Amino acid sequence: MQTRRITSTVSHSRQRCFGTMMLSTALITITVTSVYAGPGLLLIAHGSHDAKWNQRVRELGELVARRVKNGDPFLAVRTAMLGHSSPTVADAVRELEKKGCDRVIAVPLFIAHSSHTLFDVPTVLGLYFSPQVKSALQREGVAVARPRVPITLCEPVSTKVLAEFAWRQARQISRQPEHEALLLMAHGSSRHATLVNDRLREIATFCAGRMGIDSADWVFADHGPLYLDNAVPAILRALRRKDRVLVLGMYVSLSAEDIRVIGTRGRREPPQLREMIRNGRVVFSDARLVEHPGLADWIIEVATNALPSKPAAVSIAPSQRDPLVFSR
């Protein structure tokens, strides 16, 4: 807490009854106390209509807050949702300012760059302006922050963290790597296919190489019909190459098994696939990224490196490479 003392001289005039003026000088001392005391950390997730999805993200934020308690290096930590839930990004920025934060480091919890990280998140933070983006967000009821302090926006979750997460999933459900294939499921769309494909290829390469698996693939499988339309055909293709398929989820607050459950509501998987799931030839991981121990570590590291007094973060991608058979 910084205190500054400002001294000013003020002249007062007082008129006496016969037109005589007497000037008196008063010395006034004003104490101004700064309300800013340190940086704040803001985690930004997509948000969901599913209360459990949001709660898992909030619990991650609480874990990070416990790790940086006593203001070292962050005075306060807040978690916000881009949409579908609260608190909003605008609300979280205001809360951090009220707590006395003189700067906000924002960490987006997304697995790759997309329109959310490139346009939506910078817009709601007040770092970027586009009439089209702002209009689209307003139609969705998303408020834009009006920050009074500097904001630094970090990268999405690093490839290194995601590769380690994928490897942990595979290790838990693998039996005989030489007879298994990997399939990664993730959010994605054709508009950002290049950005997401490059990252998923690197994750699959690292994970399969470390496991000793020589067949890997990935698909975009969001909620709803994309599981049946995209993931199921990929699983069946993998089964023609290998005896067993390990299905891993690359989602923030959902697992591969969660996506399967959501994707089959009101629709059924092919009988052939259901049989292979029952006999263990297809296994879906139940791990979620928000529960991965390395994620909280990465959040604190990347946010700390983003502080002005810290050196720039250096992201080293996994270097291990082994021959793989991709179906693309």
HELIX and SHEET records of a PDB file:
HELIX    1   1 ALA A   51  ARG A   67  1                                  17    
HELIX    2   2 LYS A   69  GLY A   71  5                                   3    
HELIX    3   3 VAL A   89  LYS A   98  1                                  10    
HELIX    4   4 SER A  115  SER A  115  1                                   1    
HELIX    5   5 HIS A  116  ASP A  120  3                                   5    
HELIX    6   6 VAL A  121  VAL A  124  1                                   4    
HELIX    7   7 PRO A  131  ARG A  139  1                                   9    
HELIX    8   8 THR A  159  ILE A  173  1                                  15    
HELIX    9   9 PRO A  177  HIS A  179  5                                   3    
HELIX   10  10 SER A  190  HIS A  192  5                                   3    
HELIX   11  11 ALA A  193  MET A  211  1                                  19    
HELIX   12  12 LEU A  226  LEU A  226  1                                   1    
HELIX   13  13 TYR A  227  ALA A  231  3                                   5    
HELIX   14  14 VAL A  232  ARG A  241  1                                  10    
HELIX   15  15 ALA A  256  GLY A  263  1                                   8    
HELIX   16  16 PRO A  271  ARG A  278  1                                   8    
HELIX   17  17 LEU A  289  GLU A  291  5                                   3    
HELIX   18  18 PRO A  293  ASN A  305  1                                  13    
SHEET    1   A 2 THR A   3  GLN A  15  0                                        
SHEET    2   A 2 MET A  21  THR A  33 -1                                        
SHEET    1   B 4 ALA A  76  MET A  81  0                                        
SHEET    2   B 4 GLY A  38  ALA A  45  1                                        
SHEET    3   B 4 CYS A 101  PRO A 108  1                                        
SHEET    4   B 4 ILE A 151  LEU A 153  1                                        
SHEET    1   C 5 VAL A 282  PHE A 284  0                                        
SHEET    2   C 5 ARG A 244  MET A 250  1                                        
SHEET    3   C 5 GLU A 180  ALA A 186  1                                        
SHEET    4   C 5 SER A 215  PHE A 220  1                                        
SHEET    5   C 5 VAL A 325  PHE A 326  1                                        
END                                                                             
